């Protein structure tokens, strides 16, 4: 059987960003806020006594392993690349599953704290997101994907370590970041109608910067010693927040790498 050259197949998503039309994957906080507790108020080092840090990073590690396993398969297995590019409708089905799961976890406080249903919903969301990310990666050359994965790992590791050690309280900027997210979404809609490579590169750069800031804020919310903190019961929500931040960073960096190389 002759396998077509997938590098020459058009990208059906149309926009400069990771999602169809260039829209970012929305962070969970855009639909509902977790049960915040008042932090200790004085920024410092160390974790709060009840901080859900170990559970969050364990769940997050599993999520990222699943997602980047999908990316690896979709990037290196040519037959799968051909299949997903011939059936792009599966992307939109996955996006619908992702969106419903995201709304369920974000808006239903009791549901996201009820074991094991919260983990089941998070697993479904992770699989849907992993399929979408893998499908997006399949439309780009292997070198660009590998480079984006490496840069994302370096950026995220640096931001997390810095957020855990710095005395500056990034959680006080939470409201400003959501305003910036709305502006970014408006900008992405503009990019749909104005096709310009420079504009696409600017959009991807702003998106990567914005979600890097979200990653810093969400990381500090786990500490419990800042202005805003997460309840220990919201470890699923916290894992989801960090997960969507990292995935958005990866997809925007991938867009930057591809635009820069072109």
Secondary structure, 3 states (H helix, E strand, C coil): CCCCCHHHCCCCCCCCCCCHHHCCCCCHHHCCCCCEEECCCCCCCCCCCCCCHHHHHHHHHHHHHHHHHHHHHHHHCHHHHHHHHHCCHHHHHHHHHHHHHHHHHHHCHHHHCCCCHHHHHHHHHHHHHHHHHHHHHCCCCHHHHHHHHHHHHHHHHHHHHHHHHCCCCHHHHHHHHHHHHHHHHHHHHHHHHCCCHHHHHHHHHHHHHHHHHHHHHHHHHCCCCCCEEECHHHHHHHHHHHHHHHHHHHHHHHHHHHHHHC
